[in-house]
């Protein structure tokens, strides 16, 4: 972590944006570190917090309270209450992530993530992939629980990343949704996931890649106008299941982002979305592997 940097703007740097100035001055620092520092208010121009687009002038002074280096984004090895290992061999592990926990760090030196839990159990994976997510092959939202596979060797990492890109890692989720879902339905709406925290569903356009569809199958009626369903995806986009179900008129219970009428009050209900099953070819044998992460009791109570 770089601490207390004070930088004078030189004549050749006049007219440059603040974020570009910092990236040029610290070429070995990740761009996300510059963005994080500016958004967090730890970067000041002439003593005032400034946006990333602030145009600098010669003679101004830029102070940086702290700036994360590449290694600071690695997940901190730590325990994660509620996490568990549901499959492990010499090549691959499947972890079960609790809800309300990050899969990977969202800020430098963050502990209490699933990636940090993996690094505590298998510190060698940081040598295979020195990135915030290490060798985790899927990423679940903060509020989503369930199965996440991880490679434990370089061979497995190379093989399973290719399988992921080909849409060959199957993911099945258990969801409690609003409304009656009497029969299986495919949801093929195109999703625009570029930029921002919320994806945009284009109901007027069908997604040509069937690997990016969401396949819904009812499990049972849950009463109170709700249905327990299973959703299957392969090469899913960010928030795909949540956005697809909401666009189809069946938002997931507890979804504060995509439900037309968000749940009232903070923390009243968890997001009822659980990655129940993961399927993929074993990186060493090529044989199909199917691993189930049992859902919490709240799913059986509905």
N, C-alpha and C positions, 0 to 999 in steps of 0.2 A: 504494500500500500504506500503510495507516494503521499507525503504529508506536507502541508504548508508550503506550497509553491507560490512564488511571487514573480510575475513575468511582465516586463515592459514591452509594449507594442512598438516594433521597429518601423522605420519608414517603409520598407518593402512589404510590411504586413497591414498597412493602413487600407481600409476598405474590405477587409476579410471578415467573414462571419465568425462569431465566437466559437461555434463548434468546429469549424474548419481550422481555426487558429490553434485550438488545443490538439486536434488530431495531427497537425503538422509539427507542433512542438514536442508531442509525445507519440512518435510513430509506432512504438512498441506496445502502447496501451490500447486495449480493445475499444472499438467505437462505442460499444454499449456502456463502457465505463464513463466515457465523456458524456453520453446522454444521461446516464444515471446521476452524475455529479451536477450537471446543469439543472435537471428537473428537481433534484433534491435541494437546490439552493446553496450548495457548497462552493459554487463558482461565482465570483463577484467582479464587477468592473467598476473601478473607482469607489469601491465600498458598497455597491448596490448589486443585489441579485439581478441577473439578466437572462433573457431567453436565448435559446440557441442561435437565433437569427440576428442577434445584436451585431451591428456593424462596428468594428473597432477602428479607432483613429490613432495615429502615431502619438506616442507619449503617454497613452493611457496605461493603467496598471491592472493586470488581471491577477487575482489571487484565487488559489485553489486550496481549499481546506484539506481535501483528501481526494485521491484518484486511484481507483482499483487497478491493479496490475492483473495480467492474465491468470496467474495462480490464485488470486483472491476470489475468482469465480468458481473455483472447484468446490464441490459440496464438502462441508465440514463433516468428517466422520462422526456419527452420533447415533444414539438409539432413537427409535421412533415408536412411541406407545401406540399399540394397536396394529403395528406392522408385523408380518410373519413371512416365513419362507414356506411355500407350499409344494415346491419341487426343486431339487438340486442334484446335479451330477457333476462330472468333471468339466463339462462344456457349457452348460447353461443352467440358469436358475430362474424361477418364477416367483416373484414377490407379491404379496397381497398388501395393497396400500389402504390405509384407513381414510375415511373422508375427512375433509378440512385439514389437509396437509398438502404441501407442494411436492410435485414429483421431482423437480429440480430447483436449484436456488433461483430466486427472483431478485436477489441483491447480493453484493459481495459478502463473503464470510458468513453465509446463512447456515445455521444448523437446523436440525429437525425436518429434513427432507427425505424422501425415499431414496434419492441418489446418495445422500449422506449415510443412510442406513446400509445401502449396498456397499459403499466404500469402507464402512466399519467392518462388515463381514468379509469383504474381498478387496483389500487395499490395492491389489495388483491391477484392478481394472482401470485405475487412473493412468497407468502406463499405456494401456491399450487405447483409451480415448480420453485425453485430458480436456474434456468439455463439461459444461455444467450438468449434463445428463449422463455423463460417463457412458456405460454400455447398455443403458436401458433402451429398449427397442420401441416402446410406445410411451406416450405421455398422457396422463389423466389430469383433468381439471382439478383444481384445489378441492372442490366440494364432492368430487366423484371418488368412489372407493373401487377396489378390485385388483385384478391380476395384471401385472406388468412383467414381461420377460426381460432377462438381461443375459448378455453373452459373458462368458468367463474366460475365454481364450481369444487370441487374435483370429484364429481360423473360424471360430464360431461367430465372431463379430462381423467378419467379411461376408460369410455365408448368409447370415440372417439379415444383414442390411440389404443385400440383394433380394432376398425373399420379400422383405418389406416393400421395396420399390416395385416389385412385380405384383403386389397385392396378394401375396401367398400366406400372409399371417392373418388368420381369421380371428375376429373378436366378436363375442356375443355378450350383450348387456341385458341386465334385468332393470326394467323401468316401471315405475308407478306413474300412470298418466291420467289426465283428466278426460272424462268422456267414455263412451262405450265403444270398444273396438271388437266387433263381432267376428272378424275374419282376417286372415293374413293380408297385408298390403305392402307393396313396394313403394318407397318414396324416392322419386327420381328428380326432384327439383335441383336445378343448378345452384351452386353456392359460390358467392364471391367472398373469399376469406382474406383478401388483401388489405392489410392495414387495420388499425383500430382494434378494440377489444370485442366488438360484436360483429358477427358475420352477417351478410345480407343474403337472403334466400330469394331467388328469382323464380317464382312459381310459374311464370309464363314460358320458361325455358327448361327443357329436359336435359339432364346431364348425359352426354353420349357414352361416358365410361361407366359401365355397370358396376365396376369395382368401387365407385363412389356413390352408389345408391345405398339407402338404408332399408333393410328388410324387416318388417314388423310382423310378429306372430303373437296373438293373444294367449295368455296363460290361464287367466281366470278373472272373473269380475271381482273387484275389491270392495264393492258397495260404495255408497255415497257418491254415485256417479263417476267412479274411477275404475280403471282396468290395469291389471298387472300384465305387462307385455315383455317379450324379448325382442331386442333389436340386434341385427347382425350387420357388420360392416367389414370391409377388408382394407382398402386404401382410403380411410376416412380423412376428411378435412377437419380443421379446428372447429369444435362445437357442433360437428355435423349432426349427431343424434338429437341434441337439444334443439337446434334450429329447425331441423326437418320435422320433428314431432310437433313443435309449436306451429309451424307453417301449415301442417296438416290438420290443425285444430285439436291436437292432443298434447298440450304442453306437459312437461314432466313436473310432478308435484314438487314444490319447493324451489322451482327455477325462478330466480329473481331477475334474470336477464332477458329471457325470451317469453315468459308468460305474459299474456295481454293484461292480466291483473296480477301483479306480483304479490307474493305472500306479505301479509301485514306484519310490521315490526321486525326488528333484527333478531335472527337466530330462532325464529318460531318453528321452522321446519327445515330439516336437512334436504339437500337435493337428492331425490330418490332415484339415483342412477348408480348402477354397480356393474363393473366389468366382471362378469361371472365366469367367463370361459375364454381361454386363449388356445389356438391350435396352430401348429407349424411343423415343418419337417425338422427332425433333429439334425443339428449341424454335423454330427459325426457319423450317424448311421443312415440318414436320409429317411428314416421311418417316421410316420405321422406321430405327433405327440399332442395330447389333449390334456389340459390342466384346468381344473375348476377351483375357483376361489369362492367358498360358500358366502352368501350374503348375510348381513346382520339380521337380528331378530325383527327389526322394524319392517322388513319386507314380508315376513310371514304373518305379521300382525295386521296387515292391510289386505 
